[in-house]
């Protein structure tokens, strides 16, 4: 059961990373409403008020597509909950739903990359792009750290390995 919570945590982490930029870009007053990770991004990239407004405009053009995909994912999750009600696991029932969810998540990741690319090419200065590239280059190692924590937790849960 703890494995489910770990996987859910990783999925939520990825979803949060995907939508944090979009959520913050949607805020009416960037300086006051940019919280959490986006405040750090705005500060580290030294975004100007003009750049923040440009990001907001980019988000406005993409938000309906993202909202539709999030609704689609919510509907698929309802289907999954029904298929797996009361803990009755049946791979044949949940596999098609999981495949639909995978397609929806793929579309969401594509939208995320589209927004990031647009901001990168239309809003950021060359210096800001270099800093952004450095941050993005660190993401795979962060995921590796998460995987290692998950793997180590499993070993602790299972007890010592036989020798």
KAKASUL-V328269 format. One record per pair of residues at least 24 apart in sequence whose ideal C-beta (glycine too) atoms are under 10 Angstrom apart, sorted by the first residue. I is the first residue (numbers start at 0). J is the second residue. D is the distance in whole Angstrom. If there is no record, write none. Layout:
BEGIN
I_J_D / I_J_D
END
This chain:
BEGIN
0_86_10 / 1_149_10 / 1_152_7 / 1_153_9 / 1_156_6 / 2_149_8 / 2_152_9 / 2_153_7 / 2_156_9 / 5_145_9 / 5_148_9 / 5_149_5 / 5_152_7 / 5_153_9 / 6_149_8 / 8_145_9 / 8_149_9 / 9_142_8 / 9_145_6 / 9_146_9 / 9_148_10 / 9_149_8 / 10_100_10 / 10_104_9 / 12_141_9 / 12_142_9 / 12_145_7 / 13_104_9 / 13_107_10 / 13_108_9 / 13_111_10 / 13_142_9 / 13_145_10 / 14_69_9 / 14_72_9 / 14_104_9 / 14_107_8 / 14_111_10 / 16_111_8 / 16_138_8 / 16_141_10 / 17_65_9 / 17_104_9 / 17_107_6 / 17_108_7 / 17_110_8 / 17_111_5 / 17_112_9 / 17_114_9 / 17_115_10 / 18_65_7 / 18_69_8 / 18_107_9 / 18_110_10 / 18_111_8 / 18_114_10 / 20_54_8 / 20_57_10 / 20_58_8 / 20_111_8 / 20_114_7 / 20_115_7 / 20_118_8 / 21_54_9 / 21_57_9 / 21_58_5 / 21_61_7 / 21_62_7 / 21_65_6 / 21_66_10 / 21_110_9 / 21_111_8 / 21_114_6 / 21_115_10 / 22_58_9 / 22_62_10 / 23_51_9 / 23_54_8 / 23_55_9 / 23_58_9 / 24_51_8 / 24_52_10 / 24_53_9 / 24_54_4 / 24_55_5 / 24_56_9 / 24_57_7 / 24_58_4 / 24_59_8 / 24_61_9 / 24_62_9 / 24_114_8 / 24_118_8 / 25_54_10 / 25_55_7 / 25_58_5 / 25_59_8 / 25_62_7 / 26_51_9 / 26_55_8 / 26_58_10 / 27_55_8 / 29_54_8 / 29_55_7 / 39_134_10 / 40_130_10 / 40_131_8 / 40_134_8 / 43_127_9 / 43_130_6 / 43_131_9 / 43_133_10 / 43_134_8 / 44_118_10 / 44_122_10 / 44_123_7 / 44_124_9 / 44_126_9 / 44_127_5 / 44_128_9 / 44_130_6 / 44_131_6 / 44_134_9 / 45_124_9 / 45_126_8 / 45_127_7 / 45_130_9 / 46_118_10 / 46_122_8 / 46_123_8 / 46_124_10 / 46_127_8 / 47_122_10 / 47_124_9 / 47_127_10 / 49_122_9 / 50_118_9 / 50_121_10 / 50_122_5 / 50_123_7 / 50_124_9 / 50_127_8 / 51_122_9 / 52_122_10 / 53_117_9 / 53_118_8 / 53_121_7 / 53_122_5 / 53_123_10 / 54_114_9 / 54_117_9 / 54_118_6 / 54_121_9 / 54_122_6 / 54_123_10 / 56_121_10 / 56_122_10 / 57_113_9 / 57_114_6 / 57_115_10 / 57_117_5 / 57_118_6 / 57_121_7 / 57_122_7 / 58_114_7 / 58_117_10 / 58_118_9 / 60_114_9 / 60_117_9 / 61_110_6 / 61_111_9 / 61_113_7 / 61_114_5 / 61_117_8 / 62_110_10 / 62_114_10 / 64_106_9 / 64_107_9 / 64_109_10 / 64_110_6 / 64_113_9 / 64_114_10 / 65_106_9 / 65_107_7 / 65_110_5 / 65_111_8 / 65_113_10 / 65_114_8 / 67_103_10 / 67_106_9 / 67_110_10 / 68_103_6 / 68_104_9 / 68_105_10 / 68_106_5 / 68_107_5 / 68_108_10 / 68_109_9 / 68_110_7 / 69_103_9 / 69_107_7 / 69_110_10 / 70_103_10 / 71_99_8 / 71_100_9 / 71_102_9 / 71_103_5 / 71_104_10 / 71_106_8 / 71_107_9 / 72_99_9 / 72_100_7 / 72_103_5 / 72_104_7 / 72_106_9 / 72_107_7 / 73_103_10 / 74_99_9 / 74_100_10 / 74_103_9 / 75_99_5 / 75_100_5 / 75_101_10 / 75_102_9 / 75_103_6 / 75_104_10 / 76_100_7 / 76_103_10
END
